[in-house]
Amino acid sequence: MNADFESQGTLTVDRSRFADYVTLTKPELTFLSAVTALGGFYLGTSGSIPLATMFHTLFGTLLVGGGAGALNQFIEREYDAQMKRTENRPLPSGRLTPVEVLLFGVLISAAGLAELFYFTTSLAGILAAITSTTYLFLYTPLKRITWTSTIIGGIPGAIPPMIGWAAARNDLTAEAWVLFGILFFWQMPHFFSLAWMYRKDYERAGYPMLPVVDLTGNRTALQILLFCIGLIPVSLLLTVLGSLGWIYFAGATLAGAAFLFFGFDLFETRSNASARTLFFASLLYLPLLLAFIVIDKL
């Protein structure tokens, strides 16, 4: 009987540690990055889809993104402990040690880069390395210094679809840069609305995010509105360049208009409720856009 209880206790602990390691990878953000890489791969593929290469692109991007997420939490562990949104993460809560997190982040990052370099293309691997490096050593330290870190961080955040494109074609044509532009413009309303909702948390931890330093909310609301507006013509360039047709054009226009509607609502109301609605709208926008890409290419 005691052995059974001990076995169950061990299993519970193992599951808990596994869940903590998954949390380190920032699974929602990492999954979204991997899906956009998959979208770039799909759009960049002509003819039949090489399933093995597609798998390695997806899994390699997941590993690199997850490793960057873990290393980011290693770097920011003392600040995460000061924010309600992050105080229960594995490091600030003490469930994992800094050494464990550092080793985990380095190992899965290296594994992901090796997979992309070996099984896809060198260009895809280089882009993934640039993404991880700029995220950890440019964006992460700048978060403590300036609100423009969000805009600068948009650069590594917009590279994943280019990784997919490079894995499929081993080049970076105009379409790859349009994909970069779509992700870049999309990120600003997404992250500014998130920072708006948690601005007190960010202020407590000493992060000068735009909603923290912008006491009236005017600059934040204007930035959100301008990026929502800019996202529409940028997204339509995939049809202008001839990569996609009118199904995508119509879908991207409607999705962009809906996203702009919620951005304008925040611009008008300056409320937490509007920021929350815009944030969730941003989570729907990218899957919708990817769905229109898939449907148009069928």
N, C-alpha and C positions, 0 to 999 in steps of 0.2 A: 504493500500500500504506500509506504513512504517513498519507495522507488518511483511509483507512478506519479506522486505529487512532485517529486524532484524533477522527473522528466517533463512534466507539464510546465513547471516553473522555468526550466531551461529553455523550452520551446517558446514560452512567452517572452523571455528576455531576448532570445535570438530574433524573434519577429520584431520586437521593439527596436533593436539595434539596426535591423535591416531597414525599418521605416525611417530611422534617423538618417541613415546613409542616403536613402532616397530623397529625404527632405533637403539634404546638403546640395543636391543637384539642381535645386530650384525647378522642380519637374514641370510646372505649368509653362514657365518662360522657356525652358530648354526644349520642351515638346513643340512649342509654337515655332521656335527657331528651326527645329528639324523639319517641321511640316513646310515651312517656307523654302527650306533647302530642297525638299522633295518637289515643291512646285516649280522651282527653278530648273531642276533636273528634268521634270516632265516637259516643261516648255522648251527646253533646249534640245530635247531628243527628237530626231527625225526618223520616221519609220517605226519599226518594232522597238519596244522598250527593253533594254538589257537589264533583266530583273536582278541579276547578281550585283551589277554595278550600282543599281538603285538601292539595293539593301545596304551595301557598304557605305554609300553616301549618307543614307539615313542614320545608320548605326554609328558611323564615325562622327557625324555631326552631333548626335546625342551625347556621345562620350566627351567630346571636346567642350560642348556647352555645359554639360554636367560638371566637368572638372573645373571649368571657369567659375561656375556657381559656388562650388565647394571652396575654392581658393579665395573667392570674394568674401565668403563668410569667415574664413580664417583671418583675413586682413581686417575685417570690420567687427570682429567678435566683441570688442569692448564697447563699441557704439551700439551694436545690436542689443546689448543688455540694457540699454537706456530707453529703448522704444517698446511700447506695448505690442506693436505689430510683430516684433522680431525677438522679444525677450525669451520666448519659449523655444527658440531654435536649439538644435543639439549642442552647440558650443556655449552660448551664454547660460543655458540651463544646467550645464555640467554633465550632460549625458554622454558626450564624447570629449576627448582631450584635443588640444591644438595639434599635437603630433599626429594623432589618428586622422584628423581632418586634412592636414597638410599632405600626408602620404597618400591618402585616398584621392585628393584633388590632382596631385602630380601624376599618379599612376594612370587614372582614367583619361586624363588629358593626353598623356603620352601615347596611350593605347589608341585613342581616337585619331590622333595625328598620324600615327603609323598606319592605321587602317586606310585613311584617306590617301596618303602618299603611295602606299603599296597597291591598293586595290582599285583606286580611281585614277586621278591624275595628280601630278606634282603641283599644278596650279591650284587645284582644290585644296590640297594640303597646305600650301603657302597661305592661301586666303584664310583658312581656319586658324593657322598660327597667328596671322595678323589680327584676326578677330579676338582671340584669347589674350594676346599680348596687350593690345590697346584697351581692352576692357579692364584688365587687371592693373596695368601700370600707367594708364593715362586717365581713363574715366574714374576709376575707383578713388585715387588720391585727390582728384579735382573736386569730387563731391564735397570734400571738407573745406574747399576754398571758394568756389564760385557756382552760382546757379547755372551758368552756361555749360556746366558739366553734362547736363541733360542733353543739350544739343551736340556736344562733342561725343557723348556716349552713343548718340544716334548713328555714328559711323560704324563701330563694330556691330551694333544692333541691326544694321541694314545689310551686312555682308552675307549672311547665310544663304539667301537665294542665289547670290553670285557663286557660292560654293557649289550648289547644285548644278548651276549652268556650266561651270568650269569642269565638273565631274563628267557631264554629258558630252561636252564639245571641246574641252581643253582650250578655250579662248574666252575673251570677254568682248562681245560685240555690243552694239548700242542697246539691244534688248536687255542685256545683263545689267547695264547701268540704269535702265528704266526700273527694273526690279529693285535695284538699290534705292532709287528715288522714292518708289512707293513705300518701302519699309521705313525710310528715313522720315518722310512726311507723316506717316501713320503714327510713328512712335511719340511724336511731340504731344498731340492731344491725349494719347494713352497715358504717358507718364506724368504730364502736367496735371491731368485730372486725378491721378492716383496721389500725387504730392499734395494736391488741394485737399483731398479727403483726410490725409494724415499729416497735415502741416504742423500741428501741435507736437506730434511725435518727432518729426524731423527737427523742429526747433529745440525740443528738449535734448536731443542728441547732438545738437550743434551743426546740423547740415543746413547750409544757406540755400535751400531750394527756392525756386522762383516764388511759389506761393507763400514762403516764409518771409522773404525780404520785400515782397510786394504787398504791403499792408492793405491797400485798397482792393486788390484783386484785379485792377484794371489791366495791368500789363500781362498778367497770366491769361486772362480771358481773351485779350487781343491776340496773343501768341497762338492760343488754341484755335481761334477763329481763322487766322491767316493760314495756319497749316492745314486746317480742314478744307479751306478753299483751294489751296495749292495742290492738295492730294488729287483732286478730280482731274485736272488736265494732265498731270503726270501719269496717272493710271491709264488714261486713254491713249497714251503714246504707243502702247503695245498694238493697238489697231492701226494707228497712223503709220507705224513702221512695217505693217503687213504681217506681223506674227500671228495676230488673232483677228477674228471677224466681227460682225455686227452683233452677234449674241453676247460676246464679251463686252463690247462697247456699250450696249444697252444696260447690261447687268452692272457694269462698273459705274455707269452714270447714276443709276438708281441707288446703288449702295453708297456712292460718294455723296449724293444729295441727302440721303437719310443721315449719314454721319455728320454732314454739315448742319443739318437741322438741329441735332443734339448739341453740336458745338455752339451754334447760335443761341440756343436756349441757355447754355451756361454763360455766354457773353451777356445775355439780357438779365438773368436772375442773380448770378454770382452766388449760387447756393450749393451747399453740400449735396443736396438731392440731385441737382442737375449734374454735378461732377460725377456722382455715382452712376447716373444713367449714361453719361457719355463714356465712362470707363467700360461699362458692360457692353455698350454699343461698339466700342473699339475691339472687344473680344470677338464680336460677331462679324465684324467687317472683313478681316483677313480670310477666315474660312469661306465666307460668301464669295470673295474675289477669287479664291483658289477654285471654288466650285464652278464659277463661270469660265475660268481658264480651261478646266477639264472638259466641261460640256462643249465649249466652242471648238476644242481640238479633236473631239470624237469623230 
